[in-house]
Amino acid sequence: MNTLFRIALVSVLVLSVGACTKKTKPVEQPPEPTPAPVVDTTPVSDGRYTPADLDTDSCLRQRVVYFDFDQDVLKPEFAAIVSCHSKYLRDRSSARITLEGNADERGTREYNMGLGERRGNAVSSAMQANGGSAGQLNVVSYGEERPTCTASNESCWSQNRRVEIVYTAK
């Protein structure tokens, strides 16, 4: 019991000494002076296309949309190209585009002229859906009259089934 009494006495003494110690307030450091704000003098790009981008931007340099045989439906892989050109039209209200629809040599002349026009209209509709203005777009059909390849095989025909995006005003 003597040991228990000694432990209790030491505990009381330690607690009383701890309770009597003077509490000090932490010394506040004076605030550091804030440095002057840095002014950025580099030109800020607002993300809008300029006419120079037609030659430098990889998306805008792609100006041909290809179609499947006897089809006027825009392929999904060309949606990004159409979107880029639509954004250019939104950014540049003075820009004008001619969409030149083409077809391969198979089919009658009249049918291919109509198919080329339907293909041009499909690209025009997609551009308008992405924000391009109808007043900035013109559709022309050349049918089979302007082939890029003249051989009579599928590889060549697939190159002729296209719409070319031609800027008439930048």
Helices and strands as residue ranges (DSSP letters): H 2-20, H 53-56, H 58-61, E 64-66, G 76-78, H 79-91, E 96-102, H 109-129, G 134-136, E 137-143, H 154-160, E 162-169
